């Protein structure tokens, strides 16, 4: 089994969000079952904002947009235009806004979610909005409630390490994070010897939930709620997120790692946590957009990510 083939299979279900996340969960369960990998299916209640209506009109012309807000709302002028790459302490609570990723060239980037009504647009449509006499928009959003699934493979008694990844996504989601999911699935299939001492957690609902102000990481915190004693006792806590498209690093800076592993009271685990990831600046050009496609990945780089993970685990 090639890692890139697992990525392709995950992408085949479409965006792994809401109903798509449920389809992806079923696919992962089938992959593990078909390869005779034993697992625990940890289930939890999840809720994500699902839009039935998203519209934006600029001087009578319809502009493509995506919902990135937790609430329904309307937009009546262009004063609400903001960059979605501004990640300040209060960005989640911004008033209703129209946002764009200045680094994403061709498609809509759903870089951030917001508590109030918000829609994301293409960077190239920003000049039209700025020049417009009349801008109007609307979103209609309701909670989509479903059962989330974390698939736990390996030692659930006294693991030396806990390794996380997430399989949900917005839009196409090849790098973020079919890549990390595929690396972990391939690892547990091809290296069963690791399961004696380590625990792999393939988690859902990482990108978005109704929890605030940290709306991402729901699946990880669901694991923590039940298995916190394993995190406390493990030598290392690792996360594999966004690999296979550039050179890799083991990020250890707590301010960086917590973005990929937003556990409750993260400071308690910061000194033994690390994230295997690619180049963050490169990722921003396709972040949470349909530009995040499988052709950006290579088997060689995915193999490199797996090699780095194996070296880390074998050193414990």
Residue frames as qw, qx, qy, qz and C-alpha x, y, z in Angstrom:
[[0.000, 0.887, 0.462, 0.000, 0.00, 0.00, 0.00],
 [0.398, 0.291, -0.013, 0.870, 1.39, 3.38, -1.01],
 [0.106, -0.454, -0.469, 0.750, 0.70, 6.35, 1.23],
 [0.164, 0.196, -0.260, -0.931, -0.42, 8.44, -1.74],
 [0.317, -0.240, -0.816, -0.419, -3.06, 5.83, -2.58],
 [0.251, -0.510, -0.718, 0.400, -4.56, 6.28, 0.89],
 [0.002, 0.378, 0.070, -0.923, -4.66, 10.04, 0.31],
 [0.247, 0.008, -0.594, -0.766, -6.49, 9.51, -2.98],
 [0.316, -0.393, -0.861, -0.069, -9.03, 7.23, -1.32],
 [0.168, -0.518, -0.518, 0.660, -9.70, 9.84, 1.37],
 [0.086, 0.298, -0.172, -0.935, -10.17, 12.57, -1.23],
 [0.137, -0.188, -0.830, -0.507, -12.68, 10.41, -3.09],
 [0.136, -0.591, -0.764, 0.221, -15.38, 11.13, -0.47],
 [0.060, 0.797, 0.240, 0.551, -15.20, 14.89, -1.14],
 [0.066, -0.603, 0.374, -0.701, -14.87, 17.52, 1.61],
 [0.537, -0.198, -0.787, 0.231, -14.60, 15.62, 4.90],
 [0.105, -0.072, 0.335, -0.934, -16.96, 17.95, 6.74],
 [0.642, 0.046, 0.235, -0.728, -20.39, 17.23, 8.29],
 [0.939, 0.181, 0.158, -0.245, -21.82, 14.38, 6.16],
 [0.651, 0.618, -0.426, 0.111, -18.44, 14.11, 4.46],
 [0.127, -0.561, 0.724, -0.381, -16.72, 13.52, 7.78],
 [0.794, -0.083, 0.469, -0.378, -19.10, 10.67, 8.47],
 [0.882, 0.453, -0.101, -0.082, -18.24, 9.12, 5.09],
 [0.352, 0.676, -0.592, 0.263, -14.52, 9.50, 5.77],
 [0.467, -0.430, 0.653, -0.414, -14.90, 7.87, 9.18],
 [0.917, 0.127, 0.285, -0.249, -16.61, 4.87, 7.60],
 [0.725, 0.616, -0.302, 0.064, -13.87, 4.64, 4.97],
 [0.047, 0.647, -0.679, 0.343, -11.08, 4.69, 7.56],
 [0.696, -0.233, 0.562, -0.381, -12.83, 2.03, 9.61],
 [0.928, 0.338, 0.077, -0.139, -13.10, -0.13, 6.49],
 [0.477, 0.699, -0.502, 0.177, -9.39, 0.38, 5.68],
 [0.241, -0.527, 0.720, -0.381, -8.37, -0.74, 9.14],
 [0.824, -0.009, 0.444, -0.351, -10.75, -3.69, 9.09],
 [0.847, 0.507, -0.130, -0.092, -9.65, -4.85, 5.63],
 [0.447, 0.614, -0.577, 0.301, -6.03, -4.82, 6.77],
 [0.797, -0.326, -0.499, 0.099, -6.85, -6.69, 9.99],
 [0.226, 0.313, -0.410, 0.826, -5.81, -3.82, 12.24],
 [0.370, -0.593, -0.691, 0.185, -7.55, -3.91, 15.63],
 [0.076, 0.331, -0.061, 0.939, -8.91, -0.58, 16.83],
 [0.044, -0.526, -0.684, 0.503, -11.19, 1.07, 19.33],
 [0.043, 0.563, 0.444, 0.696, -13.92, 3.26, 17.88],
 [0.165, -0.380, -0.500, 0.761, -14.25, 6.11, 20.37],
 [0.032, 0.627, 0.576, 0.523, -17.53, 7.89, 19.67],
 [0.162, -0.382, -0.369, 0.832, -18.53, 11.37, 20.83],
 [0.254, 0.813, 0.521, -0.065, -21.22, 13.91, 20.10],
 [0.358, -0.146, 0.244, 0.889, -20.23, 16.61, 17.61],
 [0.264, 0.837, 0.453, -0.157, -21.87, 19.69, 16.13],
 [0.403, -0.117, 0.320, 0.849, -20.63, 21.84, 13.24],
 [0.297, 0.612, 0.162, -0.715, -22.07, 24.92, 11.49],
 [0.398, 0.209, 0.772, 0.448, -23.63, 23.94, 8.16],
 [0.195, 0.410, -0.031, -0.890, -24.83, 26.63, 5.75],
 [0.504, 0.478, 0.719, 0.028, -27.90, 26.10, 3.59],
 [0.364, 0.882, 0.239, 0.179, -27.59, 29.55, 1.97],
 [0.480, -0.497, 0.141, 0.709, -24.49, 31.60, 1.13],
 [0.457, 0.729, 0.382, 0.337, -24.81, 34.56, -1.21],
 [0.302, -0.586, 0.036, 0.751, -22.89, 37.72, -2.06],
 [0.461, 0.725, 0.425, 0.287, -23.87, 40.30, -4.68],
 [0.367, -0.462, 0.089, 0.803, -21.62, 43.13, -5.80],
 [0.235, 0.432, -0.208, -0.846, -23.34, 45.82, -7.90],
 [0.789, 0.293, 0.018, -0.540, -25.82, 43.22, -9.08],
 [0.630, 0.420, -0.649, -0.075, -23.18, 40.58, -9.87],
 [0.907, -0.399, 0.027, -0.128, -23.14, 37.32, -7.90],
 [0.180, 0.686, -0.677, 0.199, -19.76, 36.54, -6.34],
 [0.814, -0.088, -0.574, 0.034, -18.80, 33.03, -5.23],
 [0.226, -0.614, 0.482, -0.583, -18.47, 32.76, -1.45],
 [0.609, -0.119, -0.775, 0.121, -18.18, 30.19, 1.35],
 [0.565, -0.753, -0.093, -0.324, -19.65, 30.29, 4.82],
 [0.564, 0.190, -0.587, 0.549, -17.07, 30.63, 7.61],
 [0.259, -0.389, 0.325, -0.822, -19.34, 31.74, 10.44],
 [0.039, -0.121, -0.939, 0.319, -21.15, 30.01, 13.28],
 [0.244, 0.535, 0.554, -0.589, -24.28, 32.14, 12.89],
 [0.367, 0.644, 0.565, 0.363, -26.65, 33.30, 10.18],
 [0.171, -0.670, -0.113, 0.714, -26.46, 36.93, 9.13],
 [0.508, 0.788, 0.303, 0.171, -26.58, 39.60, 6.44],
 [0.496, -0.275, 0.161, 0.807, -24.01, 41.93, 4.91],
 [0.263, 0.871, 0.405, -0.091, -24.97, 45.36, 3.62],
 [0.207, 0.952, -0.218, -0.047, -21.69, 47.06, 2.72],
 [0.802, 0.394, -0.332, 0.302, -17.99, 46.52, 1.98],
 [0.164, -0.781, 0.415, -0.437, -16.75, 47.96, 5.28],
 [0.861, -0.368, 0.294, -0.190, -16.73, 44.42, 6.72],
 [0.837, 0.459, -0.273, 0.118, -13.85, 43.28, 4.46],
 [0.467, -0.748, 0.470, -0.041, -10.91, 41.77, 6.41],
 [0.444, 0.478, -0.757, -0.033, -7.90, 39.49, 5.90],
 [0.920, -0.297, -0.119, -0.224, -8.43, 35.95, 7.21],
 [0.781, 0.175, -0.394, 0.451, -4.70, 35.65, 7.90],
 [0.093, -0.565, 0.386, -0.724, -4.90, 38.08, 10.77],
 [0.715, -0.306, -0.628, 0.027, -4.88, 35.73, 13.74],
 [0.043, -0.489, 0.411, -0.769, -5.21, 37.95, 16.76],
 [0.005, 0.040, 0.865, -0.501, -6.54, 37.11, 20.20],
 [0.383, 0.386, 0.486, -0.683, -10.00, 38.44, 19.38],
 [0.205, 0.207, -0.625, -0.724, -10.38, 37.52, 15.69],
 [0.071, -0.274, -0.957, -0.061, -12.93, 34.79, 16.47],
 [0.002, 0.656, 0.626, -0.423, -15.30, 37.41, 17.90],
 [0.074, -0.102, 0.296, 0.947, -15.09, 39.91, 15.01],
 [0.520, 0.425, 0.298, -0.679, -18.41, 41.42, 13.92],
 [0.784, 0.446, 0.431, -0.005, -20.00, 39.96, 10.77],
 [0.106, -0.708, 0.455, 0.529, -17.36, 40.13, 8.04],
 [0.847, 0.531, -0.020, -0.027, -16.37, 39.31, 4.47],
 [0.473, -0.697, 0.489, 0.224, -12.85, 37.85, 4.48],
 [0.808, 0.557, -0.191, 0.006, -10.14, 36.67, 2.11],
 [0.801, -0.379, 0.244, 0.393, -6.73, 34.99, 2.25],
 [0.223, 0.895, -0.231, -0.308, -4.24, 37.38, 0.58],
 [0.223, -0.516, 0.785, 0.261, -1.85, 34.49, -0.19],
 [0.551, 0.237, 0.800, 0.021, -4.34, 32.15, -1.89],
 [0.038, -0.278, 0.432, 0.857, -4.31, 33.01, -5.61],
 [0.232, -0.039, -0.715, -0.659, -7.12, 31.19, -7.37],
 [0.464, -0.440, -0.731, -0.239, -9.79, 29.72, -5.08],
 [0.458, -0.722, 0.022, -0.518, -11.60, 30.61, -1.88],
 [0.435, 0.174, -0.742, 0.479, -9.60, 29.98, 1.29],
 [0.620, -0.654, -0.288, -0.324, -11.64, 29.20, 4.40],
 [0.422, 0.415, -0.580, 0.559, -8.68, 30.11, 6.58],
 [0.021, -0.037, 0.673, -0.739, -10.58, 31.02, 9.76],
 [0.279, -0.591, -0.717, -0.242, -14.02, 30.53, 11.25],
 [0.042, -0.261, 0.250, -0.931, -15.80, 33.24, 13.24],
 [0.096, 0.293, 0.810, -0.499, -18.47, 33.20, 15.93],
 [0.387, 0.592, 0.268, -0.655, -20.69, 35.65, 14.07],
 [0.751, 0.592, 0.290, -0.040, -21.82, 35.62, 10.44],
 [0.171, -0.687, 0.513, 0.486, -18.89, 35.52, 8.02],
 [0.863, 0.459, 0.210, -0.004, -18.22, 34.61, 4.41],
 [0.481, -0.468, 0.487, 0.559, -14.95, 34.01, 2.57],
 [0.626, 0.754, 0.072, -0.186, -14.26, 35.19, -0.99],
 [0.824, 0.262, 0.095, 0.493, -11.46, 34.87, -3.55],
 [0.408, -0.500, 0.054, 0.762, -8.55, 37.26, -3.32],
 [0.225, 0.106, 0.515, 0.820, -9.14, 38.27, -6.94],
 [0.117, -0.700, -0.622, -0.332, -12.71, 39.35, -6.15],
 [0.381, -0.580, -0.351, 0.628, -11.55, 41.83, -3.50],
 [0.140, -0.116, 0.217, 0.959, -10.99, 44.69, -6.03],
 [0.212, -0.432, -0.655, -0.583, -14.58, 44.25, -7.25],
 [0.432, -0.661, -0.587, 0.179, -15.86, 44.51, -3.71],
 [0.371, -0.429, -0.137, 0.812, -13.73, 47.57, -2.95],
 [0.040, -0.012, 0.373, 0.927, -14.91, 49.36, -6.11],
 [0.114, -0.490, -0.826, -0.255, -18.57, 48.47, -5.68],
 [0.252, -0.369, 0.003, -0.895, -21.37, 50.90, -4.98],
 [0.758, -0.283, 0.125, -0.574, -23.58, 48.23, -3.43],
 [0.316, 0.246, -0.910, 0.110, -22.60, 45.04, -1.61],
 [0.728, -0.268, 0.196, -0.600, -25.16, 42.66, -0.10],
 [0.417, 0.224, -0.881, 0.002, -24.84, 39.16, 1.25],
 [0.751, -0.348, 0.151, -0.541, -26.51, 36.54, 3.39],
 [0.296, 0.211, -0.928, 0.087, -25.74, 33.30, 5.19],
 [0.790, -0.327, 0.002, -0.519, -28.22, 30.86, 6.71],
 [0.325, 0.374, -0.831, 0.252, -26.46, 28.53, 9.14],
 [0.815, -0.406, 0.017, -0.413, -27.74, 25.73, 11.37],
 [0.357, -0.521, 0.769, -0.100, -25.91, 23.23, 13.58],
 [0.802, 0.197, -0.506, -0.251, -25.32, 19.83, 12.03],
 [0.567, -0.507, 0.568, -0.315, -25.26, 17.25, 14.82],
 [0.851, 0.266, -0.437, -0.121, -23.63, 13.88, 14.34],
 [0.862, -0.464, 0.174, 0.103, -21.55, 11.19, 16.03],
 [0.253, 0.816, -0.520, -0.007, -17.81, 11.79, 15.72],
 [0.993, -0.075, -0.035, 0.089, -15.30, 8.95, 15.61],
 [0.055, -0.785, 0.618, -0.011, -11.74, 8.65, 16.88],
 [0.963, 0.120, -0.241, -0.024, -10.01, 5.45, 15.82],
 [0.363, -0.759, 0.525, -0.129, -7.47, 4.31, 18.42],
 [0.918, 0.268, -0.290, 0.042, -4.85, 1.77, 17.37],
 [0.459, 0.454, -0.593, 0.482, -2.23, 0.30, 19.67],
 [0.431, -0.157, -0.715, 0.527, -1.51, 0.41, 23.39],
 [0.312, -0.666, -0.214, -0.643, -4.38, 1.93, 25.39],
 [0.766, -0.533, -0.328, 0.145, -2.92, 0.91, 28.77],
 [0.496, -0.745, 0.133, 0.426, 0.53, 2.46, 29.12],
 [0.705, 0.620, 0.128, 0.318, 1.77, 3.82, 25.77],
 [0.577, -0.261, 0.024, 0.774, 5.21, 5.40, 25.57],
 [0.007, 0.182, -0.190, -0.965, 3.74, 7.94, 23.16],
 [0.421, 0.624, 0.613, -0.239, 0.38, 9.05, 21.81],
 [0.201, -0.115, 0.494, 0.838, 0.39, 10.08, 18.15],
 [0.373, 0.627, 0.484, -0.483, -2.51, 12.18, 16.85],
 [0.083, -0.013, 0.531, 0.843, -3.74, 13.07, 13.40],
 [0.438, 0.447, 0.460, -0.630, -7.08, 14.28, 12.02],
 [0.345, 0.187, 0.804, 0.447, -9.01, 13.17, 8.95],
 [0.228, 0.817, 0.508, -0.153, -11.68, 15.88, 8.61],
 [0.355, -0.090, 0.268, 0.891, -11.21, 18.88, 6.33],
 [0.370, 0.729, 0.219, -0.533, -12.75, 21.81, 4.49],
 [0.501, 0.704, -0.331, -0.379, -12.76, 21.78, 0.71],
 [0.809, 0.357, -0.461, -0.079, -10.33, 19.25, -0.88],
 [0.641, -0.656, 0.340, -0.209, -7.95, 18.75, 2.06],
 [0.884, 0.303, -0.318, 0.158, -5.07, 16.80, 0.51],
 [0.353, 0.425, -0.537, 0.637, -2.27, 18.35, 2.55],
 [0.178, -0.156, 0.551, -0.800, -4.57, 19.29, 5.43],
 [0.256, -0.628, 0.731, -0.083, -4.84, 16.59, 6.47],
 [0.966, 0.188, -0.055, -0.168, -5.30, 13.54, 4.27],
 [0.502, 0.608, -0.560, 0.256, -1.50, 13.51, 4.25],
 [0.182, -0.452, 0.708, -0.511, -1.10, 13.00, 8.00],
 [0.827, -0.032, 0.312, -0.466, -4.00, 10.56, 8.14],
 [0.877, 0.399, -0.255, -0.085, -2.51, 8.47, 5.34],
 [0.285, 0.573, -0.685, 0.349, 0.89, 8.38, 7.03],
 [0.431, -0.313, 0.665, -0.523, -0.62, 7.05, 10.27],
 [0.904, 0.152, 0.146, -0.372, -2.85, 4.51, 8.52],
 [0.745, 0.507, -0.430, 0.057, 0.09, 3.23, 6.49],
 [0.042, 0.558, -0.706, 0.434, 2.26, 3.12, 9.62],
 [0.624, -0.215, 0.576, -0.483, -0.12, 1.00, 11.69],
 [0.926, 0.293, 0.004, -0.237, -0.62, -1.39, 8.77],
 [0.718, 0.540, -0.395, 0.189, 3.04, -1.82, 7.84],
 [0.261, 0.419, -0.658, 0.568, 4.61, -1.57, 11.30],
 [0.720, -0.505, -0.357, -0.315, 2.44, -3.59, 13.70],
 [0.687, -0.083, -0.487, 0.533, 5.47, -3.97, 16.00],
 [0.082, 0.310, -0.201, 0.926, 4.92, -0.34, 17.07],
 [0.543, -0.496, -0.325, -0.595, 1.45, -1.04, 18.44],
 [0.715, -0.296, -0.565, 0.286, 2.83, -2.78, 21.53],
 [0.465, -0.300, -0.309, 0.773, 4.33, 0.43, 22.92],
 [0.001, -0.111, 0.097, 0.989, 2.52, 3.30, 21.19],
 [0.286, 0.595, 0.701, -0.269, -1.01, 4.55, 20.67],
 [0.107, 0.083, 0.463, 0.876, -2.16, 6.07, 17.37],
 [0.208, 0.588, 0.596, -0.506, -5.26, 8.29, 17.48],
 [0.123, 0.202, 0.582, 0.778, -6.86, 9.00, 14.10],
 [0.030, 0.482, 0.589, -0.648, -9.36, 11.68, 15.06],
 [0.155, 0.638, 0.586, 0.474, -12.32, 13.53, 13.59],
 [0.172, -0.915, -0.337, -0.140, -13.78, 17.01, 14.06],
 [0.600, -0.286, -0.075, 0.744, -10.47, 18.80, 14.32],
 [0.261, 0.321, 0.284, 0.865, -11.22, 21.68, 11.97],
 [0.276, -0.314, -0.058, -0.907, -14.45, 23.08, 13.40],
 [0.320, -0.454, -0.824, 0.114, -17.01, 22.65, 16.16],
 [0.221, -0.817, -0.265, -0.462, -19.25, 24.90, 18.23],
 [0.673, -0.529, -0.241, 0.458, -16.76, 24.99, 21.09],
 [0.266, 0.829, -0.021, 0.492, -15.28, 28.45, 21.70],
 [0.307, 0.834, -0.194, -0.415, -13.06, 30.31, 21.57],
 [0.090, -0.427, 0.843, 0.315, -10.91, 27.38, 20.39],
 [0.789, 0.259, 0.094, -0.549, -13.31, 25.88, 17.89],
 [0.707, 0.420, -0.558, -0.112, -10.80, 23.44, 16.41],
 [0.178, 0.362, -0.852, 0.334, -9.47, 20.24, 17.98],
 [0.731, -0.249, 0.126, -0.622, -12.80, 18.83, 19.19],
 [0.936, 0.062, -0.335, -0.086, -11.84, 15.22, 18.43],
 [0.487, 0.352, -0.594, 0.535, -8.52, 15.57, 20.23],
 [0.246, -0.341, 0.470, -0.776, -10.20, 16.95, 23.33],
 [0.874, -0.137, -0.095, -0.456, -12.79, 14.17, 23.20],
 [0.803, 0.164, -0.515, 0.250, -9.85, 11.74, 23.40],
 [0.188, 0.377, -0.532, 0.734, -8.37, 13.77, 26.24],
 [0.586, -0.373, 0.141, -0.706, -11.61, 13.72, 28.20],
 [0.961, -0.141, -0.091, -0.219, -11.59, 9.92, 28.33],
 [0.923, 0.070, -0.147, 0.350, -7.88, 9.10, 28.15],
 [0.002, 0.933, -0.232, 0.274, -6.17, 12.02, 29.86],
 [0.736, -0.566, 0.369, 0.048, -4.29, 9.61, 32.13],
 [0.864, 0.223, 0.262, 0.368, -2.51, 8.24, 29.05],
 [0.346, 0.829, -0.026, 0.438, -1.41, 11.74, 28.07],
 [0.414, -0.848, 0.267, -0.195, -0.15, 12.39, 31.57],
 [0.812, -0.380, 0.427, 0.114, 1.89, 9.19, 31.66],
 [0.819, 0.501, 0.134, 0.247, 3.21, 9.15, 28.08],
 [0.594, -0.337, 0.148, 0.716, 6.81, 10.17, 27.41],
 [0.064, -0.173, 0.344, 0.921, 5.82, 12.09, 24.30],
 [0.448, 0.636, 0.547, -0.311, 2.68, 13.45, 22.67],
 [0.234, -0.188, 0.562, 0.771, 2.98, 13.83, 18.91],
 [0.544, 0.641, 0.379, -0.387, 0.78, 15.11, 16.11],
 [0.389, -0.018, 0.640, 0.662, 1.25, 14.60, 12.36],
 [0.290, 0.795, 0.431, -0.314, -0.44, 17.41, 10.43],
 [0.433, 0.886, -0.057, -0.157, 0.19, 18.66, 6.89],
 [0.494, -0.487, 0.626, 0.358, 3.10, 16.64, 5.50],
 [0.681, 0.253, 0.643, 0.242, 4.25, 15.35, 2.12],
 [0.423, 0.854, 0.265, 0.148, 4.50, 18.64, 0.21],
 [0.154, 0.885, -0.326, 0.293, 7.77, 20.18, 1.47],
 [0.431, 0.268, -0.725, 0.465, 10.69, 19.45, 3.76],
 [0.651, -0.587, -0.449, -0.174, 9.63, 18.41, 7.26],
 [0.086, 0.469, -0.551, 0.685, 10.34, 19.58, 10.77],
 [0.485, -0.479, -0.703, 0.202, 9.48, 18.41, 14.25],
 [0.091, -0.655, 0.028, -0.750, 8.03, 21.67, 15.60],
 [0.533, -0.305, -0.674, 0.410, 8.45, 21.99, 19.37],
 [0.010, -0.157, 0.166, -0.974, 7.63, 25.66, 19.95],
 [0.095, 0.389, 0.828, -0.392, 4.54, 25.50, 22.21],
 [0.303, 0.530, 0.116, -0.784, 2.91, 28.48, 20.45],
 [0.388, 0.328, -0.642, -0.574, 3.13, 26.56, 17.17],
 [0.158, -0.020, -0.987, 0.002, 2.33, 23.07, 18.44],
 [0.224, 0.340, 0.680, -0.609, -0.81, 24.15, 20.31],
 [0.464, 0.392, -0.188, -0.772, -2.32, 25.29, 17.00],
 [0.555, 0.203, -0.729, -0.346, -2.10, 21.69, 15.78],
 [0.507, -0.194, -0.819, 0.189, -2.80, 20.06, 19.13],
 [0.226, -0.472, 0.130, -0.843, -5.23, 22.29, 21.07],
 [0.540, -0.311, -0.766, 0.157, -5.65, 20.17, 24.18],
 [0.440, -0.846, -0.141, -0.267, -7.16, 21.56, 27.35],
 [0.551, -0.779, 0.281, 0.100, -4.43, 22.88, 29.67],
 [0.826, 0.508, -0.150, 0.195, -1.89, 22.36, 26.90],
 [0.032, 0.820, -0.474, 0.320, 0.77, 24.00, 29.01],
 [0.755, -0.425, 0.464, -0.186, 0.83, 20.85, 31.14],
 [0.900, 0.148, 0.378, 0.158, 1.99, 18.83, 28.11],
 [0.379, 0.907, -0.147, -0.111, 3.95, 21.44, 26.16],
 [0.186, -0.735, 0.644, 0.104, 7.42, 20.22, 27.09],
 [0.458, -0.133, 0.869, 0.131, 6.78, 16.71, 25.77],
 [0.610, 0.619, 0.458, -0.186, 4.71, 17.62, 22.70],
 [0.169, -0.408, 0.532, 0.722, 5.87, 17.99, 19.09],
 [0.670, 0.582, 0.294, -0.355, 4.26, 18.33, 15.67],
 [0.479, -0.076, 0.658, 0.576, 5.57, 16.79, 12.45],
 [0.391, 0.811, 0.331, -0.282, 4.68, 19.23, 9.68],
 [0.623, 0.403, 0.285, 0.607, 5.79, 20.89, 6.46],
 [0.260, 0.026, -0.020, 0.965, 6.53, 24.52, 5.65],
 [0.077, 0.632, 0.617, -0.463, 3.80, 26.73, 7.10],
 [0.123, 0.572, -0.140, -0.799, 4.30, 29.66, 4.69],
 [0.118, 0.102, -0.811, -0.564, 3.94, 27.37, 1.67],
 [0.002, -0.405, -0.909, 0.103, 0.78, 25.88, 3.14],
 [0.114, 0.561, 0.356, -0.739, -0.86, 29.30, 3.48],
 [0.186, 0.303, -0.465, -0.811, -1.08, 29.68, -0.30],
 [0.447, -0.120, -0.766, -0.446, -3.55, 26.76, -0.45],
 [0.014, 0.001, 0.794, -0.607, -4.80, 26.75, 3.14],
 [0.323, 0.412, 0.718, -0.459, -8.36, 25.42, 3.57],
 [0.440, 0.556, -0.168, -0.685, -9.04, 25.84, -0.13],
 [0.906, 0.315, 0.263, -0.103, -9.70, 23.71, -3.21],
 [0.429, 0.768, -0.473, 0.049, -6.12, 24.45, -4.28],
 [0.403, -0.498, 0.740, -0.205, -5.06, 21.91, -1.63],
 [0.884, 0.291, -0.144, -0.338, -4.94, 19.05, -4.12],
 [0.937, -0.205, 0.255, 0.122, -3.23, 15.68, -4.33],
 [0.733, 0.563, -0.035, 0.379, -0.79, 16.82, -7.03],
 [0.076, -0.874, 0.327, -0.351, 0.97, 18.93, -4.37],
 [0.742, -0.486, 0.449, -0.106, 2.02, 15.75, -2.56],
 [0.549, 0.512, -0.651, -0.111, 4.71, 13.25, -3.48],
 [0.944, -0.216, -0.250, -0.029, 5.23, 9.67, -2.38],
 [0.633, 0.279, -0.401, 0.601, 8.86, 10.47, -1.66],
 [0.078, -0.448, 0.317, -0.832, 7.97, 13.26, 0.77],
 [0.790, -0.376, -0.054, -0.482, 5.20, 11.21, 2.38],
 [0.906, -0.009, -0.358, 0.226, 7.73, 8.39, 2.88],
 [0.351, 0.391, -0.404, 0.749, 10.10, 10.93, 4.42],
 [0.463, -0.489, 0.165, -0.721, 7.41, 11.98, 6.91],
 [0.939, -0.239, -0.164, -0.187, 6.82, 8.35, 7.84],
 [0.749, 0.222, -0.409, 0.471, 10.57, 7.77, 8.21],
 [0.038, 0.470, -0.369, 0.801, 10.87, 10.70, 10.62],
 [0.718, -0.407, 0.055, -0.562, 7.92, 9.40, 12.63],
 [0.953, -0.052, -0.292, 0.056, 9.40, 5.89, 12.81],
 [0.524, 0.350, -0.443, 0.638, 12.77, 7.26, 13.93],
 [0.284, -0.499, 0.277, -0.770, 11.07, 9.24, 16.68],
 [0.861, -0.301, -0.014, -0.410, 9.07, 6.27, 17.95],
 [0.915, 0.101, -0.330, 0.206, 11.95, 3.84, 17.76],
 [0.320, 0.480, -0.445, 0.685, 14.08, 6.18, 19.87],
 [0.530, -0.539, 0.170, -0.632, 11.69, 6.02, 22.83]]
